Every structure is written in structure tokens, then in C-alpha cells.
Amino acid sequence: MNKLSIETAVGFFLIIGLLCLAYLSVKLGDVELFGTKLYPVKARFTNVSGLKEGSEVEIAGVKVGKVSKISLYDYQAIVELMINPEVKLQGDSIASIRSQGIIGDKYIKISPGGAEEYIEANGMITETESTVDIEELISKYIFETK
């Protein structure tokens, strides 16, 4: 009887350990198990250098979504953003690609506008600011002729 209770306790802790491992894998992998409640919005940029799928979308420093897809159309980058449903974006919002620190990860910062109409699901943010290419700035500064 004593051996049976020890084996039961070990089995119980093993199951709890596996459940904890599965939970951490889902959380750290940022996996949506039961679908998503986010709505898509697109933005067109001339340069998205360093931005990648899964990057954060922030308003006033608060995460409100993530980048779900980056594609090329007519020699411009189309970025699809998945935004939380409780956040409504005004029609004249500005999407900018920013860097966390000097060499940090890229993310999209949305500056809200003042328009009364909102961007619908699958709508387009028309005002965008592309990422600043440091190498291009340095080469312009070094090789600029006067």
C-alpha cells in the first residue's frame, strides 16, 4: 500500500509538471489556441527594414497589437497589423516604425489622430513614417559633396 501511494504521488507531480511545461510553451511561443479576437488593419510603408512579423504595435507605450504579415505590393511594403478590439483607431492616425533603443528591435508606434471616423477592420492607415536607415544617413553624411 505504501509503494502504491508513492507511485501515485510521483505520477501526480509528473502530470502537474507536464501541464506547467505545456502552459509555458504556449505563453512563451505567443500562440493563440482558441482563435483571435484581434481585428486586422493595413499600413503601407516605403521601407520596413528590421521590422518582422510578431513585432509589437504600441500606442503611448502600451502594447495594443502585433504585426501579423509583411508583404510587397507595387514596390512598397504592406504591413498587416492585428489590433485589440477595444482600441479604435481614428482615420487620421499615423503609423511609424520605431526602434527600442539605438540597436533594439523595431516596433510600430501609432499616434492617434483627431478625426471622428474610425478605421474599420481590413482598413488602411494612410499616414505612415518609414524606418530611418542609419547606414543611408551615414553614407550621405560621409560622401556628400559640397
Secondary structure, DSSP 8 states (H G I E B T S, - for coil): -HHHHHHHHHHHHHHHHHHHHHHHHHHHTT--SS----EEEEEEES--TT--TT-EEEETTEEEEEEEEEEEETTEEEEEEEE-TT---BTT-EEEEEESSSS--EEEEEE----SSB--TTEEE-EEE----HHHHHHHHHH---
